[in-house]
Amino acid sequence: MTPTTEVKSASEPAEDTPRSLRSAALASAWRNMKGTRSLALVVLLVLLAVFGAMYPDNFLTAYNLRSVAIEAASYCVLAIGMTFVMTTGGIDLSVGSVLIFSGVVGVKVMSALGGGGPLTLLAGLVTTMATGLAWGVLNGLLVTKAKLPPLIATLATLSAAGGGALVLTNGLDLRGVPDSLVSGLGFGRFLGIPYTVWLAIGLTIGGAIVLGLTRFGTYTRTIGSNVEAARRAGVAVDRHLIKVYALCGLLAGIAAYVNLARFSTTTVGGHTGDNLQAIVATVLGGTSLFGGVGSVLGTAFGSLIPAVLSNGLVIIGLQPFWQQVAVGAVLAGVVYVDHVNRRRRTLR
């Protein structure tokens, strides 16, 4: 059910209505995101210029740029959910582990059914989505009912989901992904563009519409801006937060299905840092770590940066752990810019 809006008396401030809250949030959103987006554009251009100049024959090929786009699409699916969570002022550290766990359960279901027919693939998709959704609902309940801070709640589920995946697989990757899924979603193209990129584009458009033009998006921004004002405006805050975390988990389940198609295995040890990649993409896209401001379109753009960074570092031959160092440095810079922007808004 959609939360209803209470009728306010004339003596109550006009700014406590959803309409006025939405207008204020939308009016300030672009101002709040300009500094971060400018930094993101500079970072992306610098990365493209450096890697392109150092290894033009490897980095600037159609095949490699397509690989970057596919990697960015995977990050984007995760980061869209993160955008909604962070816009409420929360955070979800569990998305990488939820992705792994959902993929493991999905492979087990598809292996049990056997074959690679449409029903098997559909069952795998439904399973990964339902598993991710369940973890998301659990996160929402821990935050709203157990009153745990989002950082602690999702850190707990990060450990639980990651450990659960290892228990189910004995620490070994499962390779029961149907070939039809790999050749279809994993490597298929339409108009020369990979299916995974089309999927990310569709989810981005849908997410942008929901966050920017619907009551759900209005409530999401309002809670992040001022949770008490949201309650006075009639928003069922706890119920809405559960929905937001459930959405984030659902998208992690979809990302799990995409990664099964890409790698034809569960890659149990390969997504432990995906939560940071999603956070970097989200913040680079203009979503504030402090809540109240978010942009799904910006997140899609921000997803290019960790994808370009990881791809370029592989091409120049650096060890994989340097990728996490680089991502951490970028995240620190973006958080600093976000903090400066917030302080400037406070002083106005």
C-alpha positions, -999 to 999 in steps of 0.1 A, spaced: 0 0 0 12 35 -7 17 57 24 -11 83 27 -5 119 33 -21 135 63 -41 168 59 -23 196 76 -40 224 94 -33 260 84 -11 265 114 14 239 103 43 249 81 38 244 44 72 229 40 60 198 58 39 187 28 53 161 3 47 186 -25 67 214 -10 94 189 2 97 175 -33 100 210 -48 127 220 -24 146 188 -30 144 191 -67 153 228 -67 186 221 -48 195 188 -63 214 201 -93 234 226 -72 244 199 -48 256 175 -75 276 200 -97 309 198 -78 309 160 -76 299 155 -112 326 179 -124 352 159 -104 338 127 -119 341 141 -155 377 152 -148 386 118 -133 371 99 -163 388 121 -189 421 118 -171 418 80 -169 409 77 -206 437 100 -216 464 83 -195 454 47 -204 448 56 -241 482 73 -244 501 46 -226 485 16 -245 465 28 -274 467 -5 -292 453 -24 -263 430 1 -245 414 19 -274 402 -11 -293 366 -19 -299 368 -52 -281 383 -36 -249 359 -6 -249 331 -31 -252 345 -50 -222 346 -17 -203 310 -11 -211 300 -46 -199 319 -41 -167 303 -7 -161 269 -22 -168 274 -48 -140 285 -20 -116 256 1 -127 229 -25 -118 243 -27 -83 248 10 -80 212 19 -89 200 1 -58 228 18 -38 216 52 -51 182 47 -35 196 36 -2 222 64 0 196 90 -10 177 80 22 209 87 42 217 50 46 243 26 30 244 -10 20 277 -28 24 263 -62 18 255 -59 -20 287 -78 -31 280 -107 -7 243 -108 -16 253 -109 -52 275 -140 -45 250 -158 -24 221 -151 -49 243 -165 -77 251 -196 -58 214 -203 -50 205 -196 -87 231 -220 -100 220 -247 -76 184 -243 -88 193 -244 -125 215 -274 -120 187 -292 -102 163 -285 -131 189 -294 -157 191 -284 -193 192 -249 -207 156 -243 -217 136 -211 -211 120 -224 -180 154 -233 -165 167 -198 -172 136 -182 -159 138 -202 -127 174 -191 -123 164 -155 -127 135 -157 -104 156 -174 -78 185 -149 -79 160 -120 -77 140 -136 -48 172 -144 -29 185 -108 -33 151 -95 -23 150 -115 8 184 -102 19 173 -67 12 142 -71 33 163 -85 61 186 -54 59 155 -31 60 141 -49 91 175 -47 109 176 -10 102 140 -1 110 129 -27 136 161 -37 153 172 0 151 207 -9 139 227 17 121 227 9 83 265 5 84 263 -21 112 233 -39 98 246 -43 64 281 -52 76 264 -81 95 246 -93 64 277 -89 43 294 -114 66 264 -137 68 257 -138 30 294 -142 22 298 -170 48 266 -186 37 278 -188 1 311 -204 12 291 -230 32 269 -238 2 298 -242 -21 326 -255 3 346 -225 -10 346 -238 -46 330 -221 -76 299 -238 -91 300 -243 -128 264 -254 -135 255 -223 -155 236 -233 -187 255 -226 -219 224 -210 -233 225 -183 -206 262 -176 -213 258 -174 -250 226 -154 -247 228 -128 -220 265 -132 -214 278 -127 -250 247 -118 -270 243 -84 -287 216 -63 -302 226 -36 -327 262 -43 -318 256 -35 -281 258 -63 -255 226 -74 -239 240 -66 -204 245 -29 -215 209 -28 -228 197 -42 -194 217 -15 -175 202 12 -198 167 0 -192 172 -2 -154 188 32 -154 158 48 -172 134 30 -150 153 40 -118 156 76 -129 119 78 -135 111 63 -101 135 85 -82 128 117 -100 91 116 -109 72 93 -85 59 95 -50 83 67 -41 113 89 -52 99 119 -34 96 100 -1 131 86 -7 147 121 -10 125 135 18 136 108 43 173 115 34 168 153 38 149 153 70 134 121 84 113 139 110 98 162 84 90 131 64 71 117 93 52 149 99 43 148 62 26 114 66 54 92 52 55 57 67 93 60 71 100 24 84 79 8 57 95 29 30 130 21 42 123 -16 40 111 -11 4 143 8 -4 166 -19 10 145 -46 -6 149 -28 -40 187 -27 -34 187 -64 -27 165 -72 -57 190 -54 -80 219 -73 -64 200 -105 -74 197 -93 -109 234 -84 -109 241 -119 -97 223 -134 -127 242 -110 -151 275 -122 -136 266 -158 -139 260 -152 -176 293 -133 -180 316 -157 -162 296 -190 -165 305 -197 -128 296 -183 -94 330 -165 -89 326 -168 -51 358 -149 -44 355 -123 -71 329 -98 -59 341 -90 -23 349 -54 -34 318 -48 -54 302 -29 -26 330 -3 -28 327 -1 -65 290 5 -62 295 32 -36 322 49 -57 299 49 -88 270 62 -68 289 91 -51 307 100 -83 273 103 -100 263 130 -76 245 111 -48 253 126 -14 267 103 13 246 124 37 213 117 21 186 138 4 203 140 -30 205 113 -56 207 108 -93 203 74 -111 215 89 -144 246 103 -126 252 69 -111 252 53 -146 278 78 -156 298 72 -124 298 35 -131 322 41 -160 350 52 -137 356 21 -117 352 0 -149 378 21 -168 401 21 -138 401 -16 -132 404 -23 -169 432 1 -174 452 -12 -144 449 -47 -158 462 -36 -192 493 -18 -177 501 -50 -157 495 -38 -121 486 -64 -95 449 -67 -87 452 -53 -52 463 -20 -66 429 -16 -81 414 -15 -45 441 11 -36 431 33 -66 394 29 -59 399 39 -23 418 70 -33 391 80 -57 364 74 -31 383 95 -5 385 124 -30 348 122 -39 338 121 -2 359 151 5 342 171 -23 308 159 -11 317 171 24 328 205 11 296 209 -8 275 200 22 294 225 44 289 252 19 251 245 19 250 246 56 267 280 57 242 296 33 
